[in-house]
Amino acid sequence: MPDQTPGGSAAGAPSRPAPLHGIRIIDMTSVLMGPFASQALGDMGADVVKIEAPAGDVVRQIGPARHAGMGPIFLNTNRNKRSVVLDLKHPDGVAALKRLLADADVLMYNVRPQAMARLGLDYDSVRAVNPRLVYAGLFGFGQDGPYAARPAYDDLIQGAATLSHLIARSSGDIPRYVPTAMADRIVGQTAVGAILASLLARERSGQGDRVDIPMFETMVGFVLGDHLGGLTFDPPLDAGGYARQLSPERRPYRTRDGYICALVYNDKQWAGFLAGIGRSALPQEDARFASFASRAQHIDHVYGWLAQVFEQRSTAEWFELLEAADVPFMPMHDLHSVLDDPHLQATGFFQTVQHPSEGTLRSLRLAPRWQGARIAAPRLAPTLGQHTEQVLGEAGFSAAEVAQLLASGAAAGTSPQRAARGEAQ
């Protein structure tokens, strides 16, 4: 595929390979947390082989689609991967997977470890096949606690990690979930860091390792970093919770003709804001506005006052005033307006691509950019089993062995229907 070269070295075009070029990842994960992580690794240049059951990743079925099994969440979470169908309930499917693991660098999985053990894919068994392998498990709970064998989903973890409680505290006593798979993506991103650290350690030691990335513990740490508050101390200094984040007035501000997201935060920003609206004397008139500490102590009043002020001008007027005052602000986008954001347009974040089976798609660009590394144009999300024969062949399976796996149902490849739609291997 052609290389994208958004950044260049001082001498010209990037000359180094992508950061993870040469790393082979066998990705047994499905749904969102694991696939989000493996996509990030694929975006960095790793060769990600997505192992799917014959029915495929269930996320293939979510959302509107031009063809069955190619829904939008799947398309946006599985680029830069190759799809191999193996039936791991079939002993030949497990044997084929172990052959793929023999020269792989990372195995990612998100089934419960007990299920991996039943398949003969526990860490000790896999380490016997490849002692240099990084064995990365993304699952619900740490394996040394009473929840170890429980299944977990994003909604459950959000609630258990206090997010729903905090939403209720800040917005009228109705607990809700954040309307995005926040836990899946945060834990997935945590897994990326853990896998990269494990690969670095392997370069030093020559040995792989098992790394567990549990959802519950990761998210509790993520949330309580802000909200443990006075419960950090023994005895506690308060009931916990970060007051600014929990203020019911912490929300986009209504303007005369819409909404704006603005944060008047430090003393310099307050001075610029108050000068812009002709209220520079307010900190002398009202002690609640006199300093960062006093504003934090009276945050509900301060945010309520700001809400009234913002209603007095149009959104465009606020954009101009806040820009001049160097006060941070952003538009409050909806799902349509964000597509036309001038910054995202200028940076090429949204790209129009041609998928071989799904036609014209809007693709989301990899956010990190390297100065000297070549980042290849993305491999678009694969159809189910699109690369089975290709990957098995690369692993040393003979044509006869591949045919036998396909005939037995231990593996599945490109169906005649997909081939008729012109999907490339």
N, C-alpha and C positions, 0 to 999 in steps of 0.2 A: 504494500500500500504506500502511497506517497506520504512523505513526512510533512507534518505541520511544523513550521519553524517560527513561532511567534516571537521568540527572543533570539538574539544573535550575539556571538562573541565579538570581542573587539576586532578580531581579524576578519569577521564576516559571519557566514552561516554557522549554526551550531555544528560541532564536529564530534561530540561525544554521544554514545548511545544513551537511551533512556535510563533513568536511575535504576530500574529493576530489570533491565535487559538481561536475559539468560536465566532468570528465576522462573521455575515451573511450579505452579500452584494447582493442586488437585482440590477442587472446591465441591464438597458434598453438601453445602448449605442450600437452603431454600427459603422462601417467603421474602423477608426484607433485611433483617439484621446482618446475616452473613453475606448475602449477595451485595448489599451496599458496601461492605468492607472489601469483598473480593473485586468489585468493580473499581474501587479506588486503587487497589494494587495493580489491576490491569491497566488502568489509566497511566500508571507510573512505568509501564513497560513490561510487567510480568506476563508470562504466558499462562492464562487462567483456563483450566479445563473444567468446565461445569459438568458434574456428574448428576444426571437426572434419572428418576424412576421412569418406567414406561409411560405413566400418566403425565409426567412432566411436573415442573414446579407449579404449585397451585396459583401463584401470583400471575401466571400466564392468563388465567381466566378472569382477572379483575379489570373492570372498566370497559369502555367501548373499544371495539377492535374491528379492523378490516378483515382479518382472518382469525379463526379460532386459535387460541393459544398464544396470541401476540398482542396482549393488552398493554396499555400505556405504562403502568407501573413496572411491568416486566421489561419493556423496551428501555425505560429510563434507569434501570438498576442492573442491567446485564450486558452492557456494551463491553467490548474488549474481552470477550470470553468465547470459548468453543464448547458446543454442547455435545456430550456423549451420553447415550442412554445405556445404562446397565441396570439389570434387575438384581438387586442385592439380596433378594430372597432366594435366588438361584445360586447354587454353589459355584457355578462357572462364572457368574457375574462378580462374585466376591474375589475369586481367583484372578480375574482380569483386572480388577481394581488394584490388587496387590502388585501385579506386574507394572501397572502405571506408577505405583508408589516407589518402585525400586530406584528410580533415578529422579524423583521429584524433590523439591526443596521444602514444600509446605503442604500439609493436609489441613483443610478447614472443614469443620463439621458443626452442625447445630442441632443434631438429635441428642437425646440424653445419653450420657456416657454408658448407662446400663445397656442401652440398645446397641451401642458400638461394641460392647463386650460380647453380646449375643451373636453379633455378626463375625466375631473373631477379628475385630478391628480396634481392640483396645490398644493402649499405648505400648505395652510390652510386646504384643504381637506385631505391631507395625514397626517398632524399633528393631525387631529382629530382622525385618526385611530391609530397613534402611536406617542405620543409626544416626545419619546426619539430618533426618527429617525433623522439621518443626511441626509439631502436632498441636494444632490450635482448636480448642473447643469454645464455641460461643453458645451458651445455654443459660437457663434461667437463674440457677442458684449455685453457690459454691458447694463443693462436694463433701465438705466436712460438717454440714449442718442438717437439721431435720427436714428442710425443704428440698434436699438434694435431688430426689427423684421426681419432683413435681414438674409438670409442663408449665410454660410461661408464655405470655403474649404481652405486647406493648401496653395495652390498656391496663392489664393487671399490675404490671410493674410501675406504671405511672401512679396508680392509686396507692400501691404499697410503699412507694418512695416519697409519699406525702404531697405529691403535686396536686391531686384532687382536693385534698384538705386545704392547701394553700390557695387554690382558686376559689374555694368556698369562702375562706376568710376575707379575700380581697374583693369579692363580687356578689355578696348577698346571700351567703349560706347555701348555695346550690353547688355541690361538688360536681365537677366535670373533668373530662379528659382533654388535654391539649389536642386541637384538631389536626394533628399530623403525627406520624409514627415517630415521636420524639425519642423514646427510649431505644427503639431499634437502631436509629441512626447514630445516636450518641454512643451507644455500646459498640456499634459497628466501627465507628471512628476510633474508639478506644482500642479495639482489636487490631486495627491497622498499625497503631503505634506499638502494641505488644508484639505483633508478628515481626515488624521491622527490627525491634530491639533483639528479638530472638535470633533473627538472621545475622545481625551484627555480632552477637555473642558466639554464634556458631563459627563465624570467620576467625574468631580468636581461639576457640577451644577445639574446633574440629568436630564437635558433637552437637546433635540436635537436642531438642528438649520438648517437654509438654508444657503448654501454657493454657490456662483456663481463663476465660473472660466471662464472668457471671453478670447477668443483667441486673439483678436486684442490688447487689453490693455496689456495682458501678454507678447505678442511678441514685442510690441513697447518698453516696459520697458526692455526686454531682450536685444534688439539690441542697444537702445540708452544708456544703461549703458556703452557701449564702445564708442559710436559715437556721443553723444550729444556734447562732446568736449567743445569748447569755447562758444557754445550756452547755456551752463549752466549758464553763467553770463549775467547780464543785466547792461549795454549794452554788446553785444556779443564780445568775444575776438578773434574769428575766425569764419569761416563758418561751423564749425562742422566736424566731422569725425576723426577717429584715424589714423594718417598718416602711422604708421607701418603696420596696417592691410590693408590699402588701397593701399600700394605700389604695382605697377604692377610687381615688382621683387619678391614679397612675394609668393613663389611657391616652389614646390619640385625642387631641383637642378639636372640638368643633369650631369651625370658623364661620364667617358670615355665609359662605357658600359651599362648605364641604368640611374636610378634616385635614389635620396636619399632625405629623409626629415631630415633636420638638422636646429637647431636654436642656433646660437652663440649669446648669449643675454647679460649676465652681464659681468663686467670687468674681473672676474676670468676666465670665459669661453673664452673670447677673448684672454687673456694672454696664456692660454693653447693651444688654436687653433693656434695662431700665432707662438708660440714656436714649435708646431708640424710641421708646414710647413716652418720653417726657416725664418719667417718674424717678429721676436719679436720687431724690431725697427720701425715697421710701425706707431704706434701712435706718435712717435717723428717726423717721416718724413711727416706725413699727419695729420693735426689737425682734420680732419673730423672723424678720428678713435680714438681720444685722450681720450674720455670719453663717458659714457652712453648718456649724454645729447647731445654731438656733433654728435654721431652716429644717435640718434633719429632725430636730425635736418636735417641730410643728408641721410635719410634712403634709398632713391632710389639709390643713388650712392653706399652706403655700400652694399646693397643687389645685385646690379649689379656687383660689384667687386667680391663678394662671388660666384656669378654664374659663372664667368670666372675661378675662382680658382678651383671650384669643377669639372669642365670639364677636369682637368689635371690628375686625378687619377681614377682608377676603383672603383666601388661601394664597393667591398671587401676591398680594400686598405683604403677607407674612414671609413668603419666600424672599422677597427683596429686602425686607427689614432684617431678618435673621442672618441672611448672607452678609449684609453690611456690618452687623454686630458680631460676626464670627460665633454665632450660637448654633450648635448642631441641630440639624433638622433633616427630615426626609418626607417625601410624599407618603400618604397612606394608600398603597396600591391595592387594587383588587386583582383577580386572576387574569383579567384582560389588560388592564393598564400596565402591569408589570412587564408585559411583553414588549411594550413600546418605551420603556424607561430609557432615556438618552444615554445614561452611563452604560447600561448593559448592551445597548445597541453599539456604542462606540468601541467597547472591548470585545465585541463579537461573542458575547456569552451565549446567545441563542444562534444556532446554526441550522440552516436548512440542508438536509441530507436526503439522499435517495437510497432507501432500503430496497434490497433486491426483491423482497416479497411484499413489503408493506407500503411501498410507494414513498411519497414525499412526507418527511417527518421533521418536526422541530426537535433538535438535539440540544442538550445542555452541556456547555463546554466545561472541561476540566478547569477548576479555578487556579491551582498552583501553576506557575510558569517558571521554567528554568532558562537561564541565560545561555548555557552552553550545550545542553542536552537536546538530542533529537527526540521529539515526541511524535510518534506516528499518528497519522489520521486514524480515528477510532474505528475498530471493528464493530459493526452494528450488532445489536442483540441477535443471537442465533435462533433459528427455528429448532424445534425439538429433534435431537439426534442428528443435527446437521453435520457434525464433525466426527461421528462415531468411527467410521471406517478410516478416516484420515489419521486420527489420534492413535487408534490401535495399530495402524501400520507403522507410524513413527516409533511406537514402543516395541517393535520387533515382531508383532503378530504376523504370521503368514496369511496370504489370501485365503488359504483353506481354513486356518483357525478362525479368521474373521467370519467367514461364511458359516462355520459351525456355530459360533456364538449367536449369529443372527438367526439361524435356523432353529436353535434350541429356545430362543426367547430370552437368553441371558443378556443379550444386547439388542439394540434396535438402531437402525440408521435412518437415512433420508427416505421418507415414504414416496411412492410414485406420485401422490398428490402434490407433495412439496416440490418434487423434481419438475413436475409439469409447470409450476409457477416460476421456474427458472432460478431457484435458489442455489447460489454457488457454494461449493465446499470450502 
